[in-house]
């Protein structure tokens, strides 16, 4: 079976085991953390991350895919310090996260703004996949981009096309942050297809934010994977709706199109830490194993379907078959 790159090195795709397909280790603004470090203690955050990911591994999770890319504060050396002290596989991503414009760094680099192989963004992504990130030799294994309710802005289009070019050059699968309320998953599939990336290697993140089965089955029928990946963020969509939607899709035969996750992190600086338990008390790595899987079983989801979503679909995504 093909090898999959992880932060600790390549592993056989067949050994990935139970995989949560959208979890971050750290999300932060590196400039703020370096210049205004109140609340950021590097060693303490490493210890906290090791403890949280070790607790996840104790629940039977073997692997997480971490789509933290440029725009979300990726520091692969920091993640490597965590990975060295856990039994969990951590799969790193390359790409760029924006809802609108590209960073100013790219504005005047690359005469061709359409995201061809001449775009420096594309060359960066290919380098992360083929050679390693930031000179560490740690290779990314998938590509990440985003299209929110702002839609296909020129900046977002450029990133999508750069991702598609990197996919064409390397075969690495693609994950797209989407906004189901605006149907941006459909726009992402159309744009990627126009750049040569078919749906078989695409995972549309955050599809679990809607209970619109017509929209979700339309995406699944196109041939991509759907990320039911924000369990615990009940402030966006309730626990009952998230579980009910997965159960309904499984009943219709779509277990082969779904992956599960939380979109949680060991540390995220988007919110004051004390506030998170108030608006999302279950937004943590263990929620799926402690609460979601039992609830899905109660609604008739079989163990075979759970294994498909947690083991087989992630393996197929990374193995490319």
C-alpha positions as CSV (number, residue, x, y, z in Angstrom):
1,X,0.0,0.0,0.0
2,X,1.3,3.6,-0.7
3,X,3.2,5.5,1.9
4,X,1.7,8.6,3.5
5,X,3.9,11.4,4.8
6,X,3.5,12.3,8.5
7,X,5.3,14.7,10.7
8,X,7.4,11.8,12.0
9,X,8.0,10.4,8.5
10,X,6.2,8.1,6.0
11,X,3.9,5.4,7.1
12,X,2.0,2.7,5.2
13,X,-1.5,4.0,4.3
14,X,-3.0,0.8,5.5
15,X,-1.8,1.5,9.1
16,X,-3.4,5.0,9.5
17,X,-6.2,3.4,11.5
18,X,-9.0,5.6,12.9
19,X,-8.4,9.0,11.4
20,X,-9.9,12.4,12.3
21,X,-9.6,14.3,9.0
22,X,-9.7,17.9,10.2
23,X,-7.9,18.7,13.5
24,X,-5.4,21.5,14.2
25,X,-2.6,21.4,16.7
26,X,-2.1,25.1,17.0
27,X,-3.8,28.0,15.3
28,X,-2.4,31.4,16.0
29,X,-1.1,34.7,14.6
30,X,2.6,34.3,14.8
31,X,3.3,38.0,14.6
32,X,1.2,38.6,17.7
33,X,2.6,35.6,19.5
34,X,6.1,36.9,19.0
35,X,5.5,40.6,19.6
36,X,2.7,40.4,22.3
37,X,3.2,37.0,23.9
38,X,0.8,37.4,26.8
39,X,-0.8,34.0,27.3
40,X,1.7,32.2,25.0
41,X,4.3,30.1,26.8
42,X,5.9,27.8,24.2
43,X,7.0,25.0,26.5
44,X,3.7,25.0,28.4
45,X,1.7,24.9,25.1
46,X,3.8,21.9,23.9
47,X,3.1,20.1,27.2
48,X,-0.6,20.8,26.9
49,X,-0.7,19.6,23.3
50,X,1.1,16.4,24.1
51,X,-1.5,15.7,26.9
52,X,-4.5,16.4,24.7
53,X,-3.3,14.4,21.8
54,X,-2.2,11.5,24.0
55,X,-5.8,11.5,25.5
56,X,-7.1,11.3,22.0
57,X,-4.9,8.4,21.1
58,X,-6.1,6.6,24.3
59,X,-9.6,6.8,22.8
60,X,-8.5,4.7,19.9
61,X,-7.6,7.4,17.4
62,X,-4.4,6.7,15.4
63,X,-4.1,9.6,13.1
64,X,-5.1,13.3,12.6
65,X,-4.9,15.3,9.5
66,X,-3.8,18.9,10.4
67,X,-4.8,21.4,7.7
68,X,-2.9,24.3,9.3
69,X,-1.3,26.2,6.4
70,X,-0.1,29.7,5.7
71,X,-2.7,32.1,7.1
72,X,-3.3,29.9,10.1
73,X,0.1,30.1,11.8
74,X,1.8,26.9,10.6
75,X,5.1,26.2,12.5
76,X,6.1,22.7,11.5
77,X,9.0,22.5,14.0
78,X,6.6,23.2,16.8
79,X,4.2,20.5,15.7
80,X,7.2,18.1,15.3
81,X,8.1,18.7,19.0
82,X,4.6,17.5,19.9
83,X,4.5,14.6,17.4
84,X,7.8,13.3,18.9
85,X,6.1,12.7,22.2
86,X,2.8,11.2,21.1
87,X,1.8,7.9,19.4
88,X,-0.5,9.7,17.1
89,X,0.3,10.2,13.4
90,X,0.0,13.9,12.4
91,X,-0.4,14.5,8.7
92,X,0.7,18.0,7.6
93,X,-0.8,20.2,4.8
94,X,0.4,22.8,2.5
95,X,-1.6,25.6,0.9
96,X,-2.9,29.0,1.8
97,X,-6.0,30.1,3.9
98,X,-7.8,33.2,2.8
99,X,-11.5,34.1,2.3
100,X,-10.6,37.1,0.0
101,X,-7.3,38.5,-0.9
102,X,-3.9,36.8,-1.1
103,X,-1.2,38.1,1.3
104,X,0.6,41.2,0.0
105,X,3.7,39.0,-0.4
106,X,2.1,37.4,-3.4
107,X,0.5,40.5,-4.9
108,X,3.5,41.5,-7.0
109,X,5.1,38.1,-7.4
110,X,4.1,36.2,-10.4
111,X,2.9,38.0,-13.5
112,X,0.4,35.3,-14.2
113,X,-2.3,35.7,-11.5
114,X,-4.3,32.7,-12.7
115,X,-2.4,30.1,-10.6
116,X,-0.5,28.3,-13.2
117,X,2.7,26.4,-12.5
118,X,4.6,29.7,-12.9
119,X,2.9,31.1,-9.8
120,X,5.4,31.2,-6.9
121,X,2.6,30.0,-4.7
122,X,2.4,26.8,-6.7
123,X,6.2,26.3,-6.5
124,X,6.0,26.7,-2.7
125,X,3.2,24.1,-2.4
126,X,5.1,21.6,-4.6
127,X,8.2,22.1,-2.6
128,X,6.4,21.4,0.7
129,X,5.0,18.2,-0.8
130,X,8.1,16.9,-2.7
131,X,11.0,18.2,-0.6
132,X,9.7,19.2,2.8
133,X,8.6,22.3,4.8
134,X,11.0,25.0,5.8
135,X,14.1,22.9,5.4
136,X,13.0,20.3,7.9
137,X,12.5,17.4,5.5
138,X,9.0,17.0,6.9
139,X,6.7,16.7,3.9
140,X,3.1,17.8,3.6
141,X,0.7,15.1,2.3
142,X,-2.3,17.2,1.2
143,X,-3.3,20.7,-0.1
144,X,-5.6,23.1,1.7
145,X,-7.5,26.2,0.4
146,X,-10.7,28.0,1.3
147,X,-13.8,29.5,-0.3
148,X,-16.2,31.2,2.2
149,X,-19.4,33.1,1.7
150,X,-17.4,35.9,0.0
151,X,-17.3,33.4,-2.9
152,X,-14.8,33.1,-5.8
153,X,-12.9,36.4,-5.3
154,X,-9.8,36.9,-7.5
155,X,-7.6,36.0,-4.5
156,X,-9.5,32.9,-3.7
157,X,-9.5,31.9,-7.4
158,X,-5.7,32.3,-7.6
159,X,-5.2,30.0,-4.5
160,X,-7.6,27.4,-5.9
161,X,-5.7,27.4,-9.2
162,X,-2.3,27.2,-7.5
163,X,-3.6,24.3,-5.5
164,X,-4.9,22.6,-8.6
165,X,-1.5,23.0,-10.3
166,X,0.3,21.5,-7.3
167,X,-2.2,18.6,-7.3
168,X,-1.5,18.0,-11.0
169,X,2.2,18.0,-10.4
170,X,2.2,15.8,-7.3
171,X,-1.1,13.9,-7.1
172,X,-1.6,15.2,-3.5
173,X,-5.3,15.3,-2.5
174,X,-7.0,18.6,-1.8
175,X,-9.1,19.9,1.1
176,X,-11.2,22.9,0.7
177,X,-12.7,25.0,3.6
178,X,-16.3,25.7,2.4
179,X,-19.4,27.6,3.6
180,X,-22.4,25.4,3.0
181,X,-24.9,28.3,3.6
182,X,-23.7,29.9,0.4
183,X,-23.1,26.7,-1.5
184,X,-19.5,27.5,-1.9
185,X,-18.6,23.8,-2.2
186,X,-20.2,23.7,-5.6
187,X,-18.2,26.7,-6.7
188,X,-15.0,25.1,-5.4
189,X,-15.7,21.9,-7.4
190,X,-16.4,23.8,-10.6
191,X,-13.3,26.0,-10.3
192,X,-11.0,23.0,-9.4
193,X,-12.5,21.0,-12.3
194,X,-11.8,23.9,-14.7
195,X,-8.2,23.8,-13.6
196,X,-8.0,20.0,-14.1
197,X,-8.6,18.7,-10.6
198,X,-11.4,16.1,-10.5
199,X,-13.6,15.5,-7.5
200,X,-12.1,12.1,-6.6
201,X,-9.2,13.7,-4.8
202,X,-11.2,16.5,-3.2
203,X,-12.5,16.8,0.4
204,X,-15.0,19.6,1.0
205,X,-14.6,20.6,4.7
206,X,-17.4,21.8,7.0
207,X,-20.3,20.1,5.1
208,X,-21.7,19.2,8.5
209,X,-22.6,22.8,9.1
210,X,-25.8,22.2,7.2
211,X,-28.6,19.7,7.4
212,X,-29.6,20.3,3.7
213,X,-29.5,16.8,2.4
214,X,-30.2,17.9,-1.2
215,X,-27.1,20.0,-1.2
216,X,-25.0,17.3,0.5
217,X,-26.1,14.5,-1.8
218,X,-25.4,16.7,-4.8
219,X,-21.8,17.1,-3.6
220,X,-21.4,13.4,-2.8
221,X,-22.9,12.4,-6.1
222,X,-20.2,14.6,-7.8
223,X,-17.6,12.2,-6.3
224,X,-15.9,14.1,-3.6
225,X,-15.6,13.5,0.2
226,X,-17.7,15.5,2.6
227,X,-16.1,16.7,5.9
228,X,-18.6,16.2,8.7
229,X,-15.9,17.8,10.7
230,X,-17.1,20.4,13.2
231,X,-18.6,18.2,15.9
232,X,-18.6,20.2,19.1
233,X,-19.3,23.6,17.4
234,X,-23.0,23.4,18.3
235,X,-23.2,27.1,18.2
236,X,-23.1,26.8,14.3
237,X,-25.2,23.6,14.0
238,X,-26.7,21.7,16.8
239,X,-25.4,18.3,18.0
240,X,-28.8,16.7,17.1
241,X,-28.7,18.1,13.5
242,X,-25.0,17.1,13.0
243,X,-25.6,13.5,14.2
244,X,-29.0,13.3,12.4
245,X,-27.5,14.5,9.1
246,X,-24.7,11.9,9.2
247,X,-27.2,9.2,10.1
248,X,-29.6,10.2,7.3
249,X,-26.7,10.2,4.8
250,X,-25.6,6.7,6.0
251,X,-29.2,5.5,5.6
252,X,-29.2,6.7,2.0
253,X,-25.9,4.8,1.3
254,X,-23.4,7.7,1.5
255,X,-21.1,6.4,4.3
256,X,-18.4,6.0,1.6
257,X,-18.6,9.8,1.0
258,X,-18.2,11.0,4.6
259,X,-15.3,11.7,7.1
260,X,-15.7,12.8,10.7
261,X,-13.8,15.3,12.8
262,X,-14.1,18.3,15.1
263,X,-11.9,21.1,13.6
264,X,-10.6,21.5,17.2
265,X,-7.1,22.5,18.3
266,X,-4.9,22.3,21.3
267,X,-4.7,26.1,21.2
268,X,-6.4,28.7,19.0
269,X,-5.9,32.4,19.6
270,X,-9.0,33.5,17.7
271,X,-11.0,33.5,21.0
272,X,-10.1,34.2,24.6
273,X,-9.4,30.8,26.1
274,X,-11.9,31.2,29.0
275,X,-14.7,31.9,26.5
276,X,-14.5,28.7,24.5
277,X,-16.0,26.4,27.1
278,X,-19.0,28.9,27.3
279,X,-20.0,28.7,23.6
280,X,-18.6,25.3,22.7
281,X,-18.1,23.1,25.8
282,X,-17.8,19.9,23.7
283,X,-15.4,21.3,21.2
284,X,-12.5,19.0,21.9
285,X,-10.7,16.0,20.3
286,X,-12.6,13.4,22.4
287,X,-16.2,14.4,21.6
288,X,-16.6,12.1,18.6
289,X,-15.4,9.0,20.6
290,X,-17.3,9.9,23.8
291,X,-20.5,11.3,22.4
292,X,-20.9,11.2,18.6
293,X,-20.2,7.6,17.9
294,X,-22.7,6.3,20.6
295,X,-25.3,8.7,19.2
296,X,-24.8,7.5,15.7
297,X,-25.1,3.9,16.8
298,X,-28.4,4.7,18.5
299,X,-29.7,6.1,15.2
300,X,-28.9,2.9,13.3
301,X,-25.4,3.6,11.9
302,X,-23.6,0.3,11.8
303,X,-20.0,-0.4,12.9
304,X,-19.1,-1.1,9.3
305,X,-20.3,2.4,8.3
306,X,-18.4,4.0,11.2
307,X,-15.2,2.1,10.1
308,X,-15.8,3.3,6.6
309,X,-16.0,7.0,7.7
310,X,-13.1,6.8,10.2
311,X,-10.7,4.3,8.5
312,X,-11.5,3.4,4.9
313,X,-12.3,6.8,3.5
314,X,-9.3,8.6,5.0
315,X,-7.0,5.7,3.8
316,X,-8.5,6.0,0.3
317,X,-8.1,9.8,0.3
318,X,-4.4,9.6,1.2
319,X,-3.6,6.5,-0.8
320,X,-5.2,7.9,-3.9
321,X,-7.4,5.0,-4.7
